[in-house]
């Protein structure tokens, strides 16, 4: 073999071995991939697994995700497709005009493609009005919050491929019926759109799905003052005296991170207030329970809970978070009943893309809990547990569960429990 050929062969062999060495030794620090990445556990060797072939399959799947520089090669592939074909590798992400990024659910919500019907919304709002009255008797308040939506804010940047005839939307009907039934509500869509041209700083990011960090500060301030007025209290305010401009941080480029590209997208700078919460000495601090989607995370991470005595955050009614580094809890009917009893204000908040499932079963459960203290029965819990054990054995159901878990960005276990609870509630209502 000629020397140049030997050198070429040796170089090729070394190049092929580098990822393997990196996978075992981790010489270089690699940036992790973002988004719905599910790490596979390293398989444990057993003779049964070896002879059945399951060990080999699990090992192959594990090492396929663990080889060296995998995140770099994934980003390189994604970047190549983005530059050459305007293609993005992230579930439900749409690249709009001038590079604006959307999640498709928000486009569907804007056009009313996910409309669930006026009767369904009316039933839910009637139930919400009854809950409002029942809570009032206990000296508590219900507040509905319609979080703003990037689709409502920036429809002009939708790509031509997703231009539809606009129909009736869930958001329009919810807002109309909230007025009809006189249920206290805050509509940040109206406020955001009215401020779109007059705001000094961006309220929605180009490469993110949620409102900007600056807008989140304004929303938190507005929510605090709404509760102050509703309860006739003096609550510690969120204040700031200085704002600095910087490249996107916090969640202002959360969709971009999920694209897992090599090169950052060209973006404007955003406003970041240097804020603090007033000293709570001599102030009132009501206990506020929040059932919400991911839009509340920006307020929770700001520290809005510093204005409240308690602030349990029921994320999609499936996971419960509290400030102070307390461990996350999963949905439990007794815990729901206790938090409803303990808190002064209950907020149900969602953006328009999540309005088809607004409350995620809270209104149905809350009405039952408030009208029948014995609603939390052992047989109810037993039925839920039986379904939780059955669902993983049903392949079609589990396929639906995995899809929903990715859409909601929740663990599969939480979505299994949500489905099980919903099925049992439907059965009980019949």
matplotlib code that plots the C-alpha trace (Angstrom):
import matplotlib.pyplot as plt

x = [0.0, 1.4, 2.3, -0.4, -3.1, -1.9, -2.0, -5.5, -6.7, -5.1, -6.6, -10.1, -9.8, -8.8, -11.7, -14.2, -12.8, -13.0, -16.7, -16.4, -13.5, -15.5, -18.5, -16.5, -14.1, -16.1, -12.9, -14.8, -17.8, -20.8, -23.8, -27.0, -29.8, -33.0, -36.7, -38.5, -35.4, -36.0, -32.8, -32.8, -31.6, -28.4, -29.5, -28.5, -27.1, -28.9, -28.8, -32.5, -32.2, -29.3, -31.0, -34.3, -32.5, -34.0, -30.7, -29.1, -32.1, -31.9, -28.1, -28.3, -31.0, -28.9, -25.6, -27.3, -28.1, -24.8, -22.0, -19.5, -20.4, -24.0, -25.3, -22.9, -23.9, -27.6, -27.1, -25.0, -27.8, -30.5, -28.5, -27.9, -31.6, -32.5, -30.1, -30.7, -34.4, -36.0, -36.7, -37.0, -36.6, -38.9, -42.4, -45.2, -42.8, -43.6, -41.1, -43.0, -42.2, -39.0, -37.9, -40.6, -41.2, -44.5, -46.0, -48.7, -51.3, -51.3, -52.0, -54.9, -56.3, -56.1, -58.2, -60.6, -59.5, -59.6, -63.1, -64.9, -68.3, -70.3, -72.3, -69.2, -67.7, -71.1, -71.3, -67.8, -68.5, -71.8, -69.9, -67.3, -70.1, -71.4, -67.9, -67.6, -70.7, -69.7, -66.3, -67.9, -69.9, -66.5, -65.0, -62.9, -62.6, -62.3, -60.3, -60.1, -57.0, -56.7, -53.0, -52.0, -50.9, -48.2, -50.7, -53.1, -50.2, -48.3, -50.7, -49.0, -46.0, -47.8, -46.4, -48.5, -48.8, -51.0, -53.3, -56.9, -60.4, -60.9, -63.8, -65.2, -62.5, -62.6, -61.1, -63.8, -66.6, -64.9, -64.4, -68.0, -69.5, -67.2, -68.9, -72.4, -71.9, -70.0, -67.1, -64.1, -61.4, -58.3, -57.7, -54.1, -54.7, -56.6, -54.0, -51.1, -52.6, -53.6, -50.0, -48.4, -47.5, -47.1, -44.8, -41.3, -40.0, -41.0, -43.8, -43.4, -40.1, -39.3, -37.9, -39.9, -43.5, -44.3, -44.4, -41.1, -39.5, -40.3, -44.0, -44.0, -43.0, -45.9, -48.3, -47.2, -47.7, -51.1, -52.1, -51.0, -53.1, -56.1, -56.0, -55.5, -58.6, -60.6, -59.7, -59.4, -55.8, -52.4, -50.1, -46.3, -45.8, -43.3, -41.2, -38.2, -36.3, -33.9, -34.1, -31.1, -31.1, -29.5, -29.6, -32.5, -32.4, -34.8, -37.5, -37.2, -35.8, -37.3, -38.4, -35.0, -33.3, -35.6, -34.4, -30.9, -29.0, -25.2, -25.4, -27.7, -30.5, -30.2, -32.4, -33.2, -32.3, -34.9, -35.6, -34.8, -36.0, -33.9, -36.8, -37.6, -40.7, -41.6, -40.9, -43.9, -43.9, -47.4, -48.6, -51.3, -50.3, -53.3, -52.9, -53.3, -53.7, -53.0, -54.1, -52.3, -50.3, -46.6, -47.4, -47.4, -43.9, -42.5, -44.4, -43.5, -39.8, -40.0, -40.9, -44.5, -45.1, -43.3, -46.4, -48.5, -48.8, -48.8, -48.7, -49.2, -48.9, -50.9, -49.2, -51.9, -53.6, -51.1, -48.0, -47.9, -45.0, -44.4, -41.7, -38.7, -37.3, -40.0, -40.3, -42.9, -46.0, -48.3, -52.1, -54.0, -57.7, -57.2, -54.4, -56.7, -59.4, -56.9, -55.4, -58.9, -59.8, -56.5, -56.3, -58.1, -58.0, -58.1, -56.7, -57.4, -55.1, -54.4, -53.4, -55.7, -54.0, -54.9, -58.5, -60.0, -59.1, -59.3, -59.0, -57.9, -60.8, -60.6, -64.1, -65.7, -63.7, -64.0, -67.8, -68.0, -65.6, -67.5, -71.0, -70.2, -67.4, -67.6, -66.7, -63.1, -64.2, -62.0, -63.8, -63.1, -59.4, -59.4, -60.9, -58.2, -55.4, -56.9, -56.9, -53.3, -52.2, -54.2, -53.2, -49.6, -50.8, -52.9, -50.6, -53.0, -53.8, -50.1, -49.4, -52.0, -50.4, -46.9, -48.2, -50.1, -47.1, -44.9, -47.6, -48.1, -44.4, -45.3, -44.0, -45.8, -46.8, -48.6, -50.5, -51.5, -53.0, -54.8, -56.4, -57.3, -58.9, -60.8, -62.2, -63.4, -65.0, -66.9, -68.1, -69.2, -71.2, -73.1]
y = [0.0, 3.4, 5.9, 8.5, 5.8, 4.6, 8.1, 8.6, 5.3, 6.1, 9.6, 8.2, 5.6, 8.2, 10.5, 7.6, 6.7, 10.3, 10.2, 6.9, 8.2, 11.3, 9.2, 7.2, 9.8, 13.1, 15.1, 18.1, 19.7, 19.5, 21.8, 19.8, 19.7, 21.5, 20.7, 17.4, 15.2, 12.0, 10.4, 6.6, 4.8, 2.8, -0.9, -3.4, -6.6, -9.9, -13.3, -13.2, -9.9, -11.2, -14.3, -12.5, -9.8, -7.0, -6.0, -5.6, -3.4, -1.2, -0.9, 0.1, 2.8, 4.0, 4.3, 5.9, 8.8, 8.8, 8.7, 11.6, 14.9, 13.8, 17.3, 19.0, 16.7, 17.2, 21.0, 20.8, 18.9, 21.3, 24.3, 22.9, 22.4, 25.8, 27.6, 25.7, 24.7, 27.0, 23.8, 23.6, 20.4, 21.1, 19.8, 22.1, 25.1, 27.2, 29.7, 32.8, 35.9, 37.8, 34.8, 35.1, 31.8, 30.4, 27.2, 26.0, 25.7, 29.5, 29.9, 27.4, 29.3, 32.7, 31.3, 29.3, 26.0, 24.5, 25.9, 23.6, 25.1, 27.7, 25.1, 23.5, 26.9, 28.0, 24.9, 25.6, 29.3, 28.5, 26.2, 28.9, 31.4, 28.9, 28.4, 32.2, 32.3, 29.4, 30.9, 34.3, 32.7, 31.6, 35.0, 34.0, 35.2, 33.6, 35.4, 34.3, 35.5, 35.3, 35.4, 37.2, 35.2, 35.7, 34.6, 37.4, 39.9, 39.2, 37.6, 39.7, 37.5, 34.2, 32.4, 32.3, 28.5, 28.8, 31.6, 30.5, 32.0, 33.4, 31.8, 32.0, 31.5, 30.0, 33.2, 35.5, 33.3, 32.9, 36.6, 37.3, 34.9, 36.1, 39.5, 37.9, 35.9, 38.8, 36.6, 38.7, 38.5, 40.1, 40.1, 40.7, 40.2, 43.5, 45.3, 44.0, 44.8, 48.3, 48.8, 47.2, 50.5, 52.7, 50.5, 51.7, 48.2, 44.9, 43.0, 39.8, 38.3, 37.3, 33.9, 33.1, 31.9, 33.7, 37.4, 39.1, 39.4, 43.1, 42.4, 39.8, 42.5, 44.6, 41.7, 40.8, 44.4, 44.5, 41.2, 42.4, 45.6, 43.7, 41.5, 44.6, 46.2, 42.9, 42.3, 46.0, 45.3, 47.0, 44.3, 44.6, 46.1, 45.1, 48.2, 49.2, 52.4, 51.2, 49.2, 47.8, 46.5, 43.2, 40.2, 37.8, 36.1, 34.2, 32.9, 35.6, 33.0, 29.8, 28.6, 29.3, 27.2, 24.3, 24.4, 23.3, 25.3, 26.0, 29.7, 32.1, 33.7, 37.4, 39.2, 42.6, 43.5, 43.4, 45.4, 43.9, 45.9, 45.8, 45.2, 44.4, 43.7, 46.2, 45.4, 43.6, 45.3, 46.7, 45.2, 42.6, 39.3, 37.2, 33.6, 33.1, 29.7, 29.6, 27.0, 27.9, 26.9, 27.9, 31.6, 31.8, 30.5, 33.9, 35.5, 32.8, 33.0, 36.8, 36.2, 37.3, 35.0, 37.6, 39.6, 36.7, 34.8, 31.6, 30.9, 27.3, 27.0, 24.1, 23.7, 22.3, 21.0, 18.1, 19.3, 21.6, 24.0, 26.3, 28.8, 28.2, 25.2, 22.9, 19.6, 19.4, 17.5, 15.6, 16.1, 14.9, 15.5, 16.0, 18.5, 20.4, 20.6, 21.8, 24.5, 25.7, 26.0, 27.7, 30.3, 33.7, 34.0, 31.3, 32.3, 30.2, 31.4, 30.3, 31.6, 31.0, 27.9, 26.2, 27.4, 24.2, 22.6, 25.7, 24.8, 21.2, 19.8, 22.3, 23.8, 20.3, 19.2, 22.5, 22.6, 19.0, 19.8, 23.0, 21.4, 18.0, 17.7, 13.9, 14.1, 12.8, 9.2, 6.1, 4.4, 7.5, 7.3, 3.5, 3.9, 6.5, 4.2, 1.2, 3.3, 4.6, 1.0, 0.0, 2.9, 1.8, -1.6, 0.0, 0.9, 3.1, 5.1, 5.4, 6.8, 9.5, 10.1, 10.6, 13.1, 15.0, 15.0, 16.6, 19.2, 20.1, 19.6, 17.5, 14.1, 11.1, 10.0, 13.4, 13.1, 9.5, 10.7, 13.6, 11.2, 8.7, 11.5, 12.8, 9.4, 8.8, 12.2, 11.6, 8.3, 9.9, 12.6, 10.0]
z = [0.0, -1.0, 1.7, 0.8, 0.8, 4.2, 5.6, 4.2, 5.7, 9.1, 9.1, 8.2, 11.0, 13.6, 12.5, 12.9, 16.3, 17.7, 18.4, 20.2, 22.4, 23.2, 24.1, 26.6, 27.9, 27.5, 26.9, 25.5, 27.1, 24.8, 24.9, 25.5, 23.1, 24.1, 23.6, 24.0, 24.4, 26.3, 27.6, 27.4, 30.5, 30.2, 29.9, 32.6, 31.3, 32.0, 30.5, 29.9, 28.1, 26.1, 24.8, 24.2, 22.2, 24.3, 25.8, 22.4, 21.2, 24.4, 24.1, 20.5, 21.3, 24.2, 22.3, 19.3, 21.6, 23.6, 21.0, 21.1, 19.6, 18.9, 19.9, 17.5, 14.6, 15.3, 15.3, 12.1, 10.4, 11.7, 10.6, 7.2, 6.6, 8.1, 5.7, 2.6, 2.8, 5.5, 7.3, 11.1, 13.2, 16.1, 16.6, 15.5, 14.9, 11.9, 10.3, 9.4, 7.3, 8.2, 10.2, 12.9, 14.7, 15.8, 17.3, 15.0, 17.8, 18.1, 14.4, 14.7, 17.6, 15.7, 12.8, 15.0, 13.6, 17.1, 18.0, 20.4, 19.9, 21.8, 23.8, 25.2, 26.2, 27.7, 29.8, 31.2, 31.8, 33.5, 35.8, 36.4, 37.4, 39.9, 41.3, 41.6, 43.7, 45.9, 46.5, 47.3, 50.1, 51.6, 51.2, 48.2, 44.6, 41.2, 38.5, 34.9, 33.0, 29.2, 28.6, 25.3, 22.3, 19.7, 17.0, 18.1, 18.4, 15.1, 12.6, 9.8, 9.9, 9.4, 6.3, 3.2, 3.6, 6.7, 5.7, 6.3, 6.5, 10.0, 11.9, 15.4, 18.0, 21.5, 22.8, 21.4, 22.9, 26.3, 26.6, 25.5, 28.0, 30.8, 30.3, 30.1, 33.3, 35.0, 35.9, 36.9, 34.2, 32.8, 29.1, 28.2, 24.5, 24.3, 26.4, 24.4, 21.0, 22.1, 23.3, 20.2, 18.4, 21.4, 23.6, 23.8, 24.1, 22.4, 24.0, 22.0, 20.8, 17.3, 18.2, 21.4, 22.0, 25.2, 26.0, 26.5, 29.9, 29.9, 29.1, 31.9, 34.3, 33.1, 33.3, 36.9, 38.0, 36.4, 38.0, 41.5, 41.1, 39.9, 43.0, 45.2, 43.7, 43.9, 47.6, 48.7, 49.9, 49.8, 48.3, 47.9, 44.4, 41.7, 41.0, 38.8, 38.1, 35.4, 32.2, 30.2, 26.7, 25.9, 23.4, 24.1, 27.5, 29.8, 27.5, 24.9, 22.4, 23.8, 20.3, 18.9, 21.6, 20.7, 17.0, 18.2, 15.6, 15.5, 14.7, 16.7, 14.7, 14.0, 16.5, 18.0, 21.6, 24.4, 27.5, 30.9, 33.9, 37.1, 39.4, 43.0, 45.2, 47.9, 51.5, 52.8, 56.2, 56.9, 53.6, 52.9, 51.3, 50.1, 49.3, 45.5, 43.9, 40.1, 37.6, 34.4, 31.3, 30.7, 30.5, 34.3, 34.5, 33.5, 36.3, 38.8, 37.9, 38.3, 41.9, 41.8, 44.8, 46.9, 46.8, 48.1, 51.3, 49.3, 45.6, 44.6, 40.9, 39.4, 36.0, 33.7, 36.9, 36.7, 38.6, 41.6, 42.2, 45.2, 45.8, 48.0, 46.3, 47.6, 45.6, 42.8, 43.7, 41.3, 41.0, 44.0, 44.7, 48.4, 47.8, 45.4, 48.0, 50.7, 48.4, 47.5, 51.2, 52.1, 49.3, 49.0, 45.2, 42.6, 39.1, 36.0, 33.3, 29.7, 26.3, 23.4, 22.1, 25.4, 25.6, 24.2, 27.5, 29.6, 33.3, 32.4, 34.4, 37.3, 36.8, 36.9, 39.9, 41.8, 41.5, 42.8, 45.7, 46.7, 46.5, 47.9, 50.5, 50.2, 46.5, 47.2, 47.7, 47.9, 45.0, 42.8, 43.6, 43.0, 39.6, 38.7, 39.9, 37.9, 34.7, 35.4, 35.6, 32.4, 30.1, 29.6, 28.3, 25.6, 22.7, 20.8, 24.0, 24.8, 21.3, 22.0, 25.4, 24.0, 21.4, 24.0, 26.4, 23.7, 22.9, 26.6, 27.4, 30.4, 31.7, 30.3, 33.8, 34.4, 31.1, 31.9, 35.2, 33.4, 31.0, 33.7, 35.8, 32.8, 31.9, 35.5, 35.7, 32.5, 33.9, 37.1, 35.3, 33.3]

ax = plt.figure().add_subplot(projection="3d")
ax.plot(x, y, z, "-o")
ax.set_aspect("equal")
plt.show()
